[in-house]
Amino acid sequence: MRVTWRTAVGPSLWIATVIAVSQTAGPYLSGLGASVAILALLGLGMILVTGYAGQFSLAVGAFYGIGAYGSALLTINFGWPGLLAVAASAAIAATVSQVLGRPLFRLRGHFLAMGTLALTEVFYLLVTNLKITNGASGLGGIAPLNLFGIDLIRTDQFFLQNWLIVGVVLWGCLRLRAGREGRALKAIRGNEVAAAAAGINIASSKTRIFTASAIISSIGGSLYAHQVMYVNPEPFGIATAIDVLVIAVLGGMRSPWGAIVGAIALEALNKGIEVLLPGVLGAGAVGAGQALILGILLVVILIVRPDGIGGAIGAVANYFRRQQRVNEPEPAASRTSEKEQPVGMAALRLVHDENRTGIAPGQGQLVLEAIGLTKRFGGVTAVDDVSLQIFSGEVLAIIGPNGAGKSTLVNLLSGNLPPTEGSVFIGGEATTGKPAYLVANHGLSRTFQTAALFAEMDVASTVKVGAHLRGSVGMLRSALPTVGALREERRLDAEVWAVLERLDLGHLADREANTLSLGQQKQIEIARALVGRPSILLLDEPCAGLNKAEKKNLMLLLRQLGAEGLAVLVIEHDMEFVMSSADRVQVLNFGATLRVGTPADIQSDPSVIDAYLGVAHEECVPAVVLGPEKGSQ
């Protein structure tokens, strides 16, 4: 994400187009265009929350009204300058959104939609009944905005001002989408559990984007008040929230361009219906007929093209990209070819360990310790008094029958579930009961039993989510091309590319992650976990979907990571992989620890054979080549 002369082409064209239209359009078209710009601004605010973060919010009417009534009251009652009133109203909207955001976002889906719609309705009822707002009669006599000593009172001035502001907000939204906070929001939209495991504070991110949306909507309300010079409750009720939702759906939720396309398309449809409908059904049918036609159109779009006009345009562009990719030569064969590694995993392990040189700093230090972990779900005990230790530089495998509590144990260690009893320590610090994003701050990364990727994100961006804690750029700096933000993005790009190359995934960097095979998705998850440079890595069934050669490469990767000082815990059912990759094995059965020991010990233990293995594993890694038997029982 570099700033070059090409970066300035888009903004320059936008400014030139807005100036040209404002100077050539007549008063009617300029006024109409200014109104459409305000609707586009409201659409941008909704897309930030609903499109980026996947949170269905209909609070736009309330914040739109806060901006309008805030500017009206501050200029009429207190004589404040217009620009200062706009800023103060935006600050009020931001404060309200901060206070209400966290409790509101405990709701999900249609409950969240109902909660935010109720906020709009409450605001409407307040301004309709309060004396200070003059009730349903509204407030008049609002002063126009004054810029550089010029009162903005003409429609061409409104058009110029509004569309330039829309351009600034659009540009910021596009920059945000490509930055650290934008990736976090898209990760939240795609999979909140995986986003939290990457260190993203879900509640904080949702509240911050809700606040950004509130500020944008408030500015739209202030512009409306200073241009109409009169406010009353009607424009700030549920009908406006529904109109803005139609704009976002019509244009497309996933891109901020959808707000621009949707606002223009909605106004064009409204004008077209006003012209054509009277000739078909008579003049009296315009109001009801307009609502009916727009409602039918909205339903059709949601069924046929739920990503809107913008999504349709994007699909066409993606089609041509795919066609171009088809015509490109196939990448060179990857290193996972079966022919490259004809020997078994145990032999590869022996060769790797024999060639291992040096000891990583801190090797053998206790990284993670769990004491007496228990998890009950009602009357079912999924994990029963399990204790374990993981040391730097070792690979600990957790095995056991299905339902033994292995994945639940990983969820307890990573903070995705709180334990009923017991304690967890990472690096000597207690993490018991902490949420997953805080546990990630202690240097823990993980993958999931079922690949947890993010919709509509390419491989490079998906992996970069794992580097969230490696960056520090916040929402405002993500939306602005500051030198520090650009430098951080370049550094993260380099770190992501290094991990992709290490896992032989570089040729997939621009592919959508969710469209790849299960094995590739599992490897992408491992890359996402590694790019955060953790001190401990938890892998939940990483071999699912991998072919034989890919399993061998993964085994070697785990041995290399151990040699580099990383502590690895792996859950896996492939016994050849487990016995070849692990330094120690801990066996769970019915939620409790059955045995802990070296692979050789586990394979020859009668209780483990009876409970899980069935027969002793034939291909055993000799115990003498394994690392220190810490914690063996």
Disulfide bonds with the S-S distance in Angstrom:
none
